[in-house]
Amino acid sequence: MEKYVVLKKKDFNDFIAKLALMQTVVAPVKKGKKSFAFQEVTTGKEIALQYIPTILPPKKYFMPQQETIMKFNKAKFEWTPVLEYNEITIFGVHTCDLAGIQCLNMVFTNKPKDINYIVRKDKITIIGFECNAYCDEFASCAAMDNHIPNGGYDLFFTELNDSFIIHVNTLMGEKIIEEISLFSKANDDNLKELEELRTKKREIFKNELNTKHSDLKAVFENSFNSKVWKDIGAKCVACGNCTNVCPTCYCFDIKDEMNLDFNTGSRIRVWDSCQNEDFAKVAGGESFREERANRQKHRYMRKFNYPVDKFSRYFCTGCGRCTRTCMAQIKLKETVNALAEEKK
Amino acid sequence: MKKVKVAFFDFTCCEGCQLQVANMGETLLDVLDLIDVVEFREVMSEKSSTYDVAIVEGSITTHHAIERIKKIRKTAKVLIAFGSCAAIGGINGMKNNFDLTDIREYVYQKDAKHFDTIPTRAVHQVVPVDYFVPGCPVYIPEFVKVLKSALMGIAYNVPDNAVCVECKLNENECMYDKGIACMGPVTRAGCNSWCINNGNICYGCRGIVSNPAEKGQKDIMEKYNISLEWIENKINMYNKPRELGELKTNE
């Protein structure tokens, strides 16, 4: 049976403080005018419960921007794999970002398995947090079917009138509820309130695109020669913001760094982006995607077309980060709508 | 391993990049285990007529400097253009905005005729350069990386993507979101968005990416209400000499 518990709002700060004693807690924190970021917190007061998607998604904890994966010793002809991880709890993950983590899980647990990712993922506890209304006009979570929770968490918080109702989804979640004795069992009234909230949400959140979820793939499959890509390519400055902030972009580069002793060193994995000038450049200086139009097309195809073949799932979560961060006003909703319009 | 002889030279510059080396801290001790510094005006009085690696700070702004850099190039096996002035012309390039005679008189007044001057050039616009470390001042971790590459005999390519890439990875609030225009979108990365991490804008000191998007930049300028003049001034602050094109030796 589904397990729901309730936390009184006045106990929230206490809950975070106690959770922070168990292990490192990271949560959305306000970081300027309209920016938020997941950062370490020790009290509930530091957390911004009403936040628009953070600058970087929680993927930074699953695949850090920079990660040592190996150390080597040239003289001894030796290399040692390195696994860097922390036991952390991520609090306040929106449903769009939960979907993003689910996508990354599919990628990194598929062949070839990424051991570093898998180990790290198992050390991370995820506490979701429901959006009762839209964060802003850039989100398209309803179109991508990610506005209602769909697993991928240990605990999931929904804010009700004077309490939080929490779905307990895993053993880890249960352990937290047991150890921090601030929770009470949800009663019928609480569950009714949750149900009403979800019904209301279905009225607020409506498909933000002009295309049905199931038809999106076809739109992209038939858009290879579309003029839309040319227009986007002309706007794009290849700053790489859209891919770096994307919860499902996982491309990386691997670099060997020699230490100053010229004998030992490390192999480092860093985020890379298909928007960067050098990304598709090969020996001899040729680039397979010299034009920005092709790079942007590639980015979109990696969200709406290719992953559907490989993982039976769209890799756009509808979080809206790429639109929010774009220097040149390339808007995901506009792009999809324009492509669909062309097809009609 | 025989220590590699390294000499530091300065041309038109503030010598601030060399100061960065002197200020390196503990890493400097590790570096000194590998190299033998035979000339470095800022920190020692010895000089040397032979060296393997020449680390050159400053831009080329006089006929005499052209002769001097050619001599250095002949002696050194490896030449590293060190800092924005050497790598892209830098601040000194602002001179190229003006008529040469006018600007010389403006600066030196009645003694102008005694001071030779030519349009400011980056070092590679005069002699071939093996490694570039742009930056005003240089970013020490990048300099160490270049030095290691030089000693190992492998190439170092200055990143050809925007500073925005590193800035996003550092999760800084975008300057444009704060209502401040920043050169990040057109400037080469490699500094780990040093300035923005510390609350400043990017001034474009590392040079412009090889393939900036003109139309896209115009859209950005429109979106944020930035004038063309502002952008031009900001680009020219460090990057004016790029207009002179590649290697020129016939002066």
Interface residues (C-beta under 8 A of the other chain):
Chain A: K31 G32 K33 K34 S35 A37 I55 L56 K60 Q65 Q66 A234 K235 C236 V237 A238 C239 G240 N241 N244 V245 E257 M258 L260 D261 F262 W271 S273 N276 E277 D278 R292 T325 M327 A328 Q329
Chain B: M1 T27 D30 V31 D33 L34 V144 K145 K148 L151 M152 P159 D160 N161 A162 C164 V165 K168 L169 E171 N172 E173 C174 Y176 D177 K178 G184 P185 V186 V209 S210 N211 P212 A213 K215 G216 Q217 D219 I220 K223
